[in-house]
Amino acid sequence: MGLNDPTARPEIDHLIRRLTSDGEKTIDFFRGLPPEAWELQVYTTGGQWTVRMVLAHFVFAERALKRLMADVAAGGKGAPRDLDIDRFNEAEAAPFRTTPPSELLDGFREARAATVRLAAGLDLPDLSRPGYHPWFGDVELGEMLRLVYRHNMIHLRDIRVAVDTGAPVAHRDLTPPSKAP
């Protein structure tokens, strides 16, 4: 697949580098937190997620997105159109409330490695395959891959604010224009 098309390598290699770099930066960020930060509440809404829960979100969301992207790469349609992403996130987060940070970091590392392997197996035409993303709607596979690291960047910014101020932040409404009321 991906290795057979040399014209695909620059764009795909760029995605691989970004996913790898973001994964390493994310792990370094969480490893650098003081122990008391793990139970700090990050958001004022929803499940009032702690720093630990946001890292858990990275783990289960990346695993789910990797499955979704593999489906799109194979010609599938992506996520079910009726998927309630907020309900999904709350349900998936619940079991992780007491998971040790070291286990979450291992889970994130494994999930990111699987996403990188998926990207490495793609050809350039695969990046244009359309699929349904539960937050951003109909997008191409290449954009889904970029959204993986952008998603984490948004949450990490919010964690930094919560840690720096000692107070949770209001979750910004980042509803894509296509889904705005």
Disulfide bonds with the S-S distance in Angstrom:
none
